[in-house]
Amino acid sequence: MQITIRVAEKSDLPGILAVYAQPELDAGELLTLEQAEKIYATFQQYPFYRLYVAVAGPKIVGTFALLIMDNLAHLGKKSAVVEDVGVLPEFQGQGVGKIMMEFAMQEAKKSRCYKLVLSSNAKRERAHQFYDSLGFDRHGYSFRVDFPGQDQ
């Protein structure tokens, strides 16, 4: 199976939403296409924030977002953050996620980032094993605060 990684286009949004529909990600609760299009338009305004898709032929089989950011700390070295990683269930275990993460790591290296980070829900043990296998180190703690009732 040939997998290609490319920057997502507006026309890819239905396929991206299909990836996020799986129970482990957004539990079937999805944005409408109109909502997704508005957010996609906002993405286009960020200088180094890209949404990517993994495609097999014409089919979107995975997706992730990559942010490359400038820093004042760390002597001005850039860092990278991967978010919203997902692969269609029927394509999991076939190397799609590995190809996506290797692509993200290469983009971070090309941008001269000193690190690439991601967070994963504590319940997702398979995902943790996957990231371990790619050479990610478990480092520090991830903290969050939720703001219930916040509308977009």
C-alpha positions in Angstrom: 0.0 0.0 0.0 1.5 3.3 -1.1 0.9 6.2 1.4 1.4 9.8 0.6 1.5 12.6 3.1 0.4 16.1 1.9 -1.0 19.3 3.2 -4.8 19.0 3.6 -7.0 20.9 1.2 -10.5 22.2 2.0 -12.0 19.4 -0.2 -10.4 16.9 2.2 -12.5 17.9 5.2 -15.2 15.2 4.8 -12.5 12.5 4.8 -10.7 14.1 7.8 -13.9 14.3 9.8 -14.5 10.6 9.0 -11.1 9.8 10.6 -12.1 11.7 13.7 -15.5 10.0 14.0 -14.0 6.8 15.6 -14.8 6.1 19.2 -11.2 6.6 20.5 -11.1 10.1 19.1 -14.2 12.1 19.1 -16.7 9.3 19.8 -18.8 10.0 16.7 -19.4 13.6 17.7 -18.3 15.7 14.7 -18.2 19.2 13.6 -20.5 20.0 10.7 -18.7 20.5 7.4 -19.5 24.2 7.7 -17.9 24.4 11.1 -14.8 22.5 9.9 -14.5 24.9 6.9 -14.4 27.9 9.2 -11.7 26.3 11.3 -9.8 25.3 8.3 -9.9 28.9 7.1 -8.4 30.0 10.4 -5.6 27.4 10.0 -4.6 29.2 6.8 -3.8 32.3 8.8 -1.2 30.7 11.1 2.2 30.9 9.5 3.5 27.5 10.6 0.5 25.4 11.5 -0.5 22.8 8.9 -3.1 20.1 8.7 -1.9 17.0 6.9 -3.5 14.0 5.4 -2.2 10.5 4.7 -3.7 9.2 1.5 -3.8 5.7 -0.1 -4.8 6.3 -3.7 -7.7 8.7 -3.5 -8.7 7.7 0.1 -7.8 9.7 3.2 -6.7 7.1 5.7 -5.1 9.3 8.4 -4.5 12.9 9.5 -2.6 15.1 11.9 -1.7 18.7 12.6 1.8 20.1 13.0 2.7 23.4 14.6 6.2 24.7 14.2 6.7 27.6 16.6 9.4 30.2 17.3 10.6 30.5 20.9 12.3 33.3 22.9 13.5 30.6 25.3 16.0 27.9 24.4 18.2 30.5 22.6 15.5 31.1 20.0 15.3 27.5 18.8 12.0 26.4 17.3 9.9 23.6 18.6 7.2 21.5 17.1 3.9 20.1 18.3 1.8 17.3 16.8 -1.9 17.3 17.5 -5.0 15.4 16.4 -3.4 12.3 15.1 -5.8 9.7 13.7 -5.9 6.7 11.4 -9.0 5.0 10.1 -9.5 1.8 12.1 -9.3 -0.5 9.0 -5.8 1.0 8.3 -4.4 0.9 11.8 -1.4 -1.5 12.2 -0.4 -1.1 8.6 2.3 1.6 9.0 0.2 4.7 8.3 0.8 6.2 11.7 4.5 5.5 11.5 4.7 7.2 8.1 2.8 10.2 9.4 5.0 10.6 12.5 8.2 10.1 10.5 7.0 12.9 8.2 6.3 15.2 11.1 9.7 14.5 12.6 11.4 15.2 9.3 9.5 18.5 8.9 10.5 19.5 12.5 14.2 18.6 11.7 14.0 20.6 8.4 12.7 23.6 10.4 15.6 23.2 12.8 13.4 22.4 15.8 15.1 21.3 18.9 12.2 19.0 19.8 8.8 17.7 18.7 6.2 16.9 21.3 2.7 15.4 21.5 0.4 14.4 24.2 -1.8 11.3 24.4 -4.7 10.4 26.6 -3.5 8.3 29.6 -6.1 5.6 28.6 -4.6 5.0 25.1 -2.0 2.3 26.0 -1.8 1.1 22.3 -1.0 4.7 21.2 1.7 5.0 23.9 3.3 1.7 22.8 3.2 3.0 19.2 4.9 6.3 20.1 7.5 4.4 22.2 8.3 2.3 19.2 9.0 5.4 17.1 11.6 6.7 19.7 9.5 9.2 21.5 10.5 9.5 25.2 7.9 9.8 27.9 8.9 13.1 29.4 7.5 15.3 32.1 3.8 15.6 32.7 0.9 16.9 30.6 -1.4 19.3 32.4 -4.8 20.6 31.3 -7.7 22.6 32.6 -11.1 22.2 31.1 -13.6 25.0 30.6 -17.0 23.4 30.5 -19.7 25.1 28.5 -17.3 27.0 26.3 -18.8 27.3 22.8 -16.7 27.9 19.7 
